[in-house]
Structures are given as C-alpha cells and as structure tokens.
Amino acid sequence: MADVLDRLVGQDAAVAQMRHHVRRPVHAYLLVGPVGVDLHEAALAMAAALQCPTHGCGTCATCRRVLDEAEADVSVVERAGVTWRVEELREAERVARRRPLGSGYQVVVVEDVELSTTGGVATAATLLKSLEEPPERTIFLLTARDLPAALDTLVSRCVVVRFRALRPAALVAALVAEGADADAAAFAAGAANGDLRRARVLVRDPALAERLAGWRGLPERLTSQLSGVMGLVDEIERGLDAAMAPLVAWQADEAERRRAEDRVPGARATGRREQEASDRREQRRFRLEEIAWGLRLLSEVYRTRLVEAVGDTPGPRASERARASLRALELVAEAHRRLGTSLDEVLLLSDLLVSLAAA
Ligand SMILES: [Zn+2]
C-alpha cells in the first residue's frame, strides 16, 4: 500500500532521498521546487515519515495527526505578511528549542524561506544559530521556490531535496487514476501548471472553460477609460472568487471526513484552529496560482500576436504591432514577478490593465 511519501506523485528522486533520510535524519532539510510543486504537502509527508513508527505508513494515528496538522510535535510556523519578519522567525527558534512531547522529534516547518530576504538582508540569518546548533531531537523542514544568493549560508546548513514541476501527462494520469474523465483531466491539467492538488480542484470546476475564455478575451476588451478598466478588474475578481468555491467545498469535505473518523486519542483541541489557518493559507496560494495562470494565458495571446506581426508584410504597421506585442509581454512578465510579493491584487491587476491599454 502506498505510504505518505508515495503520495508525492512524479517526484521519484526526491522521494528516494527523503525515504533514505527519514530513518536517520540530520537536523535540517530544505525542500526546493518551482511554483506548482506542492511543497507544503511534501513537508507534511516528510514530517509524518519522521514521526511515524513505521516511517510514514499514512494510516496510523501519528501519520493522520501530522497530515491533518494536528500533531503537537510538528509546527508549521505562521507569518502574517508576504515576507518573513524577524520576530516570526524568532518564534520558529522558540518552538525549535521545545522538547518533543512524544517519543519522536520536534519538527519545525518554515515555508517559503526565500521570502526572508529583504533588500539583500537575510532575515533568515535569525535561524542560522538554531540550524548550526539545534537541540538534539529538533528537525527543521524548510521550503523554498528558489535559492537566492543571500540564502547561501542557510542552504549550506541543510540537506537540499529538489522537486521538479510535474509534466501535464503525469497530472492527467493521476487524475484519471482517481476516477476523473479523461477529457476533463486533460483540460484541468493544462491549467494546473504542474500542481496536482490544483488540478484536483480544477477538475471539479464547471466554470474553468469560462474563466479561460475570459482571460484570453481580455486584450480585445481593454480600454483607456479608467472606469472600463475597473469594470474588467471587477470581473476578474468575481472570477477569482468563483474559482475558490470548489476548493472551499473540498476543504469542507475533508473537514467532514476528519470529524467522521474516530477521533484519535490524544488529538489536540487546537487541531481545528490550526486546520483553519492551513486552509486559509491554501486558499491564498490557490488564488495566487489562479492569477498566475491568467497571466500565462495573457502571455500566450500576446505571443501569438507577435508571431503574426512578424510574419506579416513588412512595413510600419507590422513593426508597430510587433513592438506593442513585445511591450505587452514585458508588462505581463513584470506583473508575474510582482505577484508573489504584492499585497494588493486589485492594484496589481489594474496597474497591468492600464499599462496594457496604453502599450
Ligand atoms: Zn504512520
């Protein structure tokens, strides 16, 4: 039967490395993978494999508590803003110094550590001392999308486990194996950017095709009128809200399943609150992914325009169209870069649409 690590579909190399390490762990791991790879799921799976008496069976009380984020000796450290603040990382250090309540480890999960560098100053340096001289039974599980140079020292203190983006074919195979219709699976996989959990939500979403058409049709509807732009942004926001519905419904199903299961002896009363925080984090990630998908669709439209302009009869009109398409592609790429660190998606989208209308 598949254990917790087997559930990380399409990550054979990373899984083999983790499987080796959970039996004789070192004190810090850094899980690295591109946007789309569910590093949160990977960190929890590794935490379960570390705590479980049989290294991650997936079915025992310990595994279930860890995966449901209700295990006292596995802490996912919270941050309030987009980037990490020093005080928040000090909280991670404080948790790391606690002795585990059970017979396993004190596992401290800190996600997105690349967001701990501001202006070249690595806030993550706060963690260095703990990583150098950790308490005996403490294990850090850090995650990052990429590894900026400012994190070099931190990286050198960890065993790095690399994950790769899943190819659409792997997503389709996983969805079909779970009972999805092949066409719906292919459509959802195309919009999921290598992210299996996102694909699982999208395959249940009847409005996916409509949102795809909405993003693709956006360039045709741009206007220099600010009120027109705000109308388009409103429409996108409503689409994003609607896109969240299948995820929220799924989270509710999972909560129901957890309630229906026999409550595990020793389950913490705080489990529910932690689960809600985890659900909210997932909703935030899903929303960002949805916007990133929209931006990729916009890029496709402008790339097609560029190719058409280049293939056109040479002349001032063709070169003007090529220039405008290139400019639009740059603007979309810039919005994509800002996405991870922008607090205000409405501002980001309206900035983008205003600049695209002028391009
Ligand atoms: Zn287990």
Residues whose N, C-alpha, C, O or C-beta is under 5 A from the ligand:
A	BS01	ZN	C52 G56 C57 G58 T59 C60 C63
